[in-house]
Amino acid sequence: MIAARSARPGARVVAVDGVRGAEAVPNAALAPAIDSSDEWIRSRTGIVTRARAGAGVSMLDLAEAAGRRAIERAGLEPAQIEAVILGSVTHFSQTPAAAPALAERLGARGAAAFDISAACAGYCYGIGLADALVRSGGAEHVLVVGADKLSEFVDPADRSISFLLGDGAGAAVVAGSDRPRIGPTVWGSDGAKARHVGQDIDFREAVATGVWPTLRQDGPTVYKWAVFEMAKVALEAIAAAGLTPDQIEVFVPHQANLRIIEQQVKRIGLGLDVIVAKDIVETGNTSAASVPLAIERLGRERPGLGGKLALQIGFGAGLAYAAQVVELPPAPAGQTIHQPNN
Ligand SMILES: CC(C)(COP(=O)(O)OP(=O)(O)OC[C@H]1O[C@@H](n2cnc3c(N)ncnc32)[C@H](O)[C@@H]1OP(=O)(O)O)[C@@H](O)C(=O)NCCC(=O)NCCS
């Protein structure tokens, strides 16, 4: 008979932390190249600045800084991390994955380590996987990192998505718990809509044409999907956790567009007293990093959120999505934003 590891009753997010690109790029710096304006970008997206990292900082540098801080905040030694899950779409190699190098850099030598390509859903996919791993006894401590340096894929002349994008990394440590403190993950994909957001040309075309790939989207289509379909997914995640919308205390959606966030709040039926993450205003859309960075900001700006019930949802290219309700970890103790040097 095959022996199985004993399962745990639940898993929890022990700590979340993150880092942003050091430069706050204002709308005015991007608007002329796309015949836009600070006013248009603010009113249509909510974005005032986006965080971008300098040429000397890589996606892996951001991931390492975020991972190190999350492990420290969890009170662990890196060697205690048994699995490293990295969500990213801005790693330059098809293989090897970036996660083993990240584990090595962090001192989590020997940890299971793999990348997931779920774009803006990457972090919430990772939390779902970490929850399952920990509960099944597959790992004691899992590090989930969402990291993207999107500025390396922007086209300054593109009006569809480039002006939204920033750089950053967010990380969480997931560990066992006496009861579930991470709700069931409601996740999925809609590959029929794959062409609506993502890389414009694949690397074969890039080599053949000598043109560097960039990102493009059909904004209005993605907007409607994000508002209507993702509100349904959010409601499913709340129900799967055995809760009702009035019990949600904090809402941390993917930071894609402030208008999407406001529409989702209404469609999910969240109360006026729910704390809504709006990191997009200063950070922009950082893809896989967006949800953990939004949590990191809430932790700094609103002490006392530890233990509160937060609904988090990631969605984007694929199209891929994932949502779950989590108990927020204790707030950071008065830290300032750490930004790797340029
Ligand atoms: C990209 C996005 C901000 C565009 O906003 P929008 O309100 O949908 O804008 P539309 O594309 O409908 O265009 C409305 C008008 O603004 C213009 N416009 C479009 N992009 C513009 C820009 N960057 N600057 C100035 N004007 C712009 C259009 O030409 C159009 O003008 P018209 O009315 O004269 O024809 C929005 O669609 C969006 O946020 N989409 C979803 C993003 C998302 O969630 N992505 C997820 C992947 S991470």
The ligand as an ORCA input file, in Angstrom:
! r2SCAN-3c Opt
* xyz 0 1
  C      -7.734     50.496    -22.053
  C      -8.866     51.283    -21.473
  C      -8.349     52.175    -20.350
  C      -9.493     52.167    -22.548
  O     -10.549     52.888    -21.981
  P     -11.988     52.878    -22.688
  O     -12.820     53.751    -21.881
  O     -12.417     51.444    -22.850
  O     -11.656     53.539    -24.073
  P     -12.151     53.120    -25.529
  O     -11.178     52.145    -26.094
  O     -13.607     52.739    -25.479
  O     -12.013     54.483    -26.276
  C     -12.807     55.630    -25.941
  C     -12.242     56.834    -26.658
  O     -10.948     57.157    -26.089
  C      -9.958     57.093    -27.125
  N      -8.772     56.475    -26.550
  C      -8.493     55.158    -26.435
  N      -7.311     54.995    -25.799
  C      -6.866     56.227    -25.515
  C      -5.718     56.706    -24.855
  N      -4.778     55.871    -24.367
  N      -5.575     58.049    -24.698
  C      -6.506     58.886    -25.186
  N      -7.625     58.491    -25.809
  C      -7.798     57.177    -25.975
  C     -10.541     56.262    -28.225
  O      -9.986     56.601    -29.461
  C     -12.000     56.612    -28.144
  O     -12.231     57.853    -28.787
  P     -13.601     58.134    -29.593
  O     -14.682     58.068    -28.547
  O     -13.374     59.473    -30.153
  O     -13.704     57.026    -30.604
  C      -9.964     50.328    -20.889
  O     -10.637     49.701    -21.946
  C      -9.446     49.263    -19.975
  O      -8.981     49.563    -18.893
  N      -9.618     47.997    -20.376
  C      -9.352     46.821    -19.543
  C      -7.948     46.779    -19.035
  C      -7.710     45.500    -18.327
  O      -8.423     45.135    -17.428
  N      -6.731     44.751    -18.727
  C      -6.552     43.461    -18.125
  C      -5.332     42.866    -18.601
  S      -4.177     43.062    -17.355
*
